[in-house]
Amino acid sequence: MDSEIETSLVEVVDGGTDSVKHAVDYKGQALTRSNSGNWRSAWFVIGVEVGERFAYYGILSNLITYLTGPLRLTTAAAAETINVWIGTAMLTPIFGAFLADSYLGRYRTIILASLLYVLGLSLLTVSAMLPFECDASIESESCSPKLQVKVMQFFISLYMVAIGQGGHKPCVQAFGADQFDEHHPTESRDRSSFFNWWYFGMCGGILLSLLTLNYVKDNISWALGFGIPCLAMITGLLIFLFGTKTYRFTKIESREKNAFVRIGRVFVAAIRNRGISLSDMDVHEETCALIPQSCSKQFNFLHKALIAPNGSKEQACSFTEVEEAKSILRLTPIWATCLIFAIVFAQVPTFFTKQGAAMNRTIFSGFDIPAASFQSLVYITIVIFSPIYDRIIVPILRSITKKPSGITMLQRIGIGIFFSIITIVIAALVEMRRLKLAEEYGLIDDPNATVPISILWLIPQYLLFGIAEVLTMVGLQELFYDQVPKELRSMGLALYLSIFGVGSFLSSFLISVIEEITGKDGQTSWFANNMNQAHLDYFYWLLAGLSVVGLTLFICCAKSYIYNQKVDSEIQTPLLHLHTVNGAVDYRGQPAIRSKSGYWTSAFFIIGVEVAERIAYNGIESNLITFLTGPLHQTTASAAESVNIWDGTASLMPLLGAFLADSYLGRHRTIIVASIVYILGLSLLTVSAMLPSLTNSECKDSDKFTSCSPKLQVMFFFFSLYLVALGQGGHKPCVQAFGADQFDEHHPKESKERSSFFNWWYFTMCAGILLSLFILNYIQDNVSWVLGFGIPCIIMIIALVVFLLGNKTYRFKIQEHEKNPFVRIGRVFVLAIRNRQITVSNIAFKEDAANVIPHRSSKQFKFLNKALFPPIGSKAEEACSLIEVEEAKAVLRLVPIWATSLVFGIVYAQSSTFFTKQGATMDRTISPNFDIPAASLQTLIPLAIVIFSPIYDRIFVPIARTITKNPSGITMLQRIGTGIFLSIITIVIAALVEIKRLQTAKEYGLVDEPNETLPMSVWWLFPQYFLFGIAQVFTMVGLQEFFYDQVPNELRSMGLALYLSIFGVGSYLSSFLVSIIEKITGNNGQISWFADNTNQAHLDYFYWLLSGLSIMGLSLFIFFAKSYIYSQKGMTQV
C-alpha cells in the first residue's frame, strides 16, 4: 500500500498525469497530454514562424537596396524609412497581442494576421511589378507621378505586412509556448527549450530568406523577390492550420475578467485606494503571508487594489490580480534597458548592408554576393548556435546552476546585449578600415566604386550579432512570455517585439539627429550617400557607447528583478484529472490530454509556421532596400528610412495583434486571420512588382530619379508592404505565444522544455530566414522581383496550411477570468491612482494580509498595492485582487527591460539596410560566374543562429544549468544582456569593416564611382553578420521567452508583441537616427553619412554611434535587470 501511495505521489510530482489543466483542444474539449501540445504542436507553430520570418526578411533584408535603388531614396532616408517600418512592425504586435489576449485568442489572431500578412505581401509583389516608362528625355513632371504612385503602393503594402506581423508575431510564439504545460516538470523544462528552437527555426527561415531572396531581388526581379515571401507566408499559414488538431488552447476557468481589464483594474484600484491607511494594508499583507508563492514584495503600492473603499469585496482586486499587475510592472525596466540592443539590431539590415555594399563583394569569379545577403550570416550563426546552446550549453549550465534553462532569462538577455556591444565595436573597426582603404585608393569621391576590401571583413560582426540574437532575442522572448499573466502572453511577446520596434524608431531618430548635425553647413554627414565619405564608424562607436550604458542599466534592473511564481494547482486536482493539462483544452474544447496534445508535437507545427512566415517576411524585408533603391528609385537614405519605418511598423503591429489575440480572438484565431491578411499583402506585393513602369529599363539612365516611379504605383507597393506588416502584426506575437502555450509551465518537464522551445523556435525561424536569404535574394536580384515576392506569398499560404494541420494537437488555454486581461491589469493602475491618497497604515494592513503568499516582487511598485483597496465610496468587490496587482507589477517590471533592449532593436535594423548597402559595393564574386547578392549576406545571421542555437540549447544551457542551478542555464535577462553585448561587438566590427571599405575605395580611386565594385571581398562582412546571429540567439530568444513568461498568462501574445515592438521601435529609432544624421551631415551640400554613393558616405560613423548607444543601452539594461523580480510560476514539484 505504501509503495502504491509513493508511486502515485511520484506520478504527481513527475507529471505522470496524462491531462493538461487549463487547456482544451480545438473543439473546446479536454485533451490528453500525450496527444496534444508539447513538441508535437510546437513544431507546427515553429513552422509558421519559419515561414513568417522567411517572408518578413524576404522584404526587410534588402529593403534598403530597394529604397535606394528602385525608389531612389537617399541612404539616410532609406535607413530611416526602414527603421520606421521596422519600428512599426515591432510595435504593432502590441495591438495584435491585445486582440489575441483579450478577444480573438492567439489561434484566431494568428490566422487573421497571417491572412493580412499574405495580403500585404501580395500587394508588395504587385507594387514591384508596376510598370513605368521614364528616361532622360522625359520631363520629370511627366514621370514623377508614376514613381510617386509606386512608392505609395509600395509603402502601403509594406505597412500592411507590418500590421499583419503585428498580429502574427506575438501570438505565434506565445501560442507555441502555450503547447507546453508550465505546471508539468518535463513540459515546463521543454518550454524553455522551445524558445531556443523557436528562435533557431525562426532564424532558419530568415537565413533561407537571406540566402535566396536577396539574390533573386538583386539578379532576377524585385517582383519575384517579394512574391516568394508571399508564397512562404501562405505555406506557413497552411502549416499552422495543419497542426490545429494537436494544439492546446488555454482555457480560463476561474477568472472570467479580461486579462487587460483585470490587470488594469489593479492599477486603477491601487490609485483609487492611494489614501488607504497602513493598518488596512497590514491585514492584506498578513493574508498574503498565508500564500507565499502568490505574493511579491515589490510594488507594494498595488496592494491597495486588494481593498474596496466602500467595503465591497466584489470591487476589490484579488491577490492573483495584484501579482499579475506587478509582473507586468517588473518587465518595464527590462524592456527599456533592452532598447539599446534593438537599436544595434536595427543596423544589421541597414548600415551593415550599406557597409557591405561599398566593399568588394566578389566571392568567386563571376559572382558578387549581394550586400544584403550577408545578413544571412547572422541567421547562419543563429541556426548553428541555437542547437549548440539548447543541446550543449544549456545542459552544461543546468548541471552547474541546477536551473532548467541553464541560466536565467535575464542572464541570457544580458549576455546577448554584451555580444551586441562586441558586434558594433567590430563593425566600427571594420568600417574604419574600409574608409581608410577608400582614402588610400582615392575612392572617396567615387560612391559607385568598389572599395578594395573584401566583404568578408563583415563576417565577424554578423556572426557575433547572430550569437547575440540567440541569447538576447530568445531570452527576451521567453522572459516576456513567461513573466506576464497567461492570458497576456501574446501581449508579453508583443512587448518583446516592441523593443525592436522602439529600437528601430530610436535608430531612425539617431540617424535623423546625426544626419542633421553632421551634415550641417555643407559638411559630409556620417550617413552621406557616398559611403566612402560617410562615417558609419562614428555611428557604430556611438552605438557601442550607448550599448555599454544600456547593458549597465540592464544588469542593474536584472539584479533586482523578481521572477513570477507559477502557483501549482495540480496538488488540488483530483487524480482523475491528472492526465490532462491544467487550464488547457483541445480543439474541441475538451480538457487537453497531456500525452495527446501540446508539447513538441504541437510546437513543431507552430515552429513550421514560423519558419515559413520568416521565409516569407525575410523574402520581402531582406532585399527591400534594393527594391526601393532600384525599381522604386529611392535614394539610399530614403530607402533605409523606408525600410526602417516599415520594419518598425511590422515590429509594432504585433502589439495590436497581441491585444486582439489576448483580449478577444485568441491566439489561434488571430494567427489564422493574420495569416490571411499576410497572404493578401504578399499577393498584392507580388502584383505591384508585376507592374512594368517600375521595372522599365528607360528609367535606369534617367538622372531625374523622382520622375520614374509613379506615385500611385509607389502607394500601391507600400500599401501592400504595410499590409504584410499588418498581417505579421497579428501573426508574429500569437504564433510564438501559441507555440509556448503548448508546454505546460506547471509541469516540471514541459516547463523546462518550454525554455528550450524558445531556443529551437528561434533556431528554426532563422533557418527559414536563412533559406529565404539564400534563395529569394538571388531570385530578386537575378530573376525577377515578381518571383521574388511571389514565392514568399506561396510559402505563407503553405505555412497557414501547416498551422491548420496541427489543430487537433494544439492546447488552447482556458480563460480563467471574466475580466479582459488588459482591463484587469489596467484596472490595477487606475485603482492605484484613484487610491493614491491612501494612508501608509492602510497599506501596511493590507500587505500584512497579503503575506499569505509572500513574494519578493511585492516589494516593488508598492504604489500599485493601493489597487487592493476599492475606491472610497465603492463596494469592496471593486478592489483589485492581489493576483491582479502582481500581474500589473509584472507588466510594469517589463518596461525598463523593453526600453533598454531598444538599442538592440536599432542595431537589428541595420542588418537589412546599411549592412546590405555596405556589401553591395564590395566584391561579391563567389565563383567566376556568380556574384552573391549583397542582401544574401544576411543569411549569415540565421546561419549563425542555426549553428549556435543547438549549441546554446544542448551545450551552453546544460553547462550553465550545472553552475547556476537555473533550468534555463542563465536567466532570461542574462541571456538578453549577453545578446545586447554581442550586438555591440557586431556593430563595432561593422564600423571597422566599413572603415576598411572606405579606405579601399579611396586607395583605388573609387570614391566617386558608386557603381564600381571595390576590390574588397564581401566576406569582410562575415564577422558582423555571424556575430549578430549569435547575438540574436541570446537576445531575441531571451526577449521572446522573457516577454512570454513574465506577463500574465492571458497576455502572452501581448508579451511577445511587446518583444517584437522592441524591434519596431528600434526600427523607428533607427529611421529617426538616419533622418537626423542625414539632415545634419548632408546639410548645405555636404556629403552625408548615408550618401547614395556609399564610397563617399560614412556608415562607419553611424556604426560607431550605434555602438556607443548600445553600450549605454546595455548599461541601463544591466542596471534594471539587476533589480528585476521575475514573475513566479508555481511548479508541480511543490
Beta strands, then each sheet from edge to edge (+ up, - down):
strand 1: 18-23
strand 2: 26-27
strand 3: 32-37
strand 4: 61-62
strand 5: 71-73
strand 6: 103-107
strand 7: 171-171
strand 8: 177-183
strand 9: 190-197
strand 10: 212-212
strand 11: 244-252
strand 12: 257-258
strand 13: 277-277
strand 14: 318-318
strand 15: 362-364
strand 16: 367-368
strand 17: 372-373
strand 18: 405-408
strand 19: 483-483
strand 20: 486-488
strand 21: 562-565
strand 22: 579-584
strand 23: 587-588
strand 24: 593-603
strand 25: 622-622
strand 26: 633-635
strand 27: 664-666
strand 28: 741-746
strand 29: 807-815
strand 30: 818-820
strand 31: 881-881
strand 32: 922-923
strand 33: 925-927
strand 34: 930-931
strand 35: 935-936
strand 36: 939-939
strand 37: 947-948
strand 38: 954-954
strand 39: 966-971
strand 40: 1014-1017
strand 41: 1032-1034
strand 42: 1046-1046
strand 43: 1049-1051
strand 44: 1125-1129
sheet 1: 1+ 22+
sheet 2: 2+ 23+
sheet 3: 3+ 24+
sheet 4: 4+ 25-
sheet 5: 5+ 26+
sheet 6: 6+ 27+
sheet 7: 8+ 28+
sheet 8: 11+ 29+
sheet 9: 12+ 30+
sheet 10: 14+ 31+
sheet 11: 15+ 16-
sheet 12: 17+ 35+
sheet 13: 18+ 39+
sheet 14: 19+ 42+
sheet 15: 20+ 43+
sheet 16: 21+ 44+
sheet 17: 32+ 40+
sheet 18: 33+ 34-
end
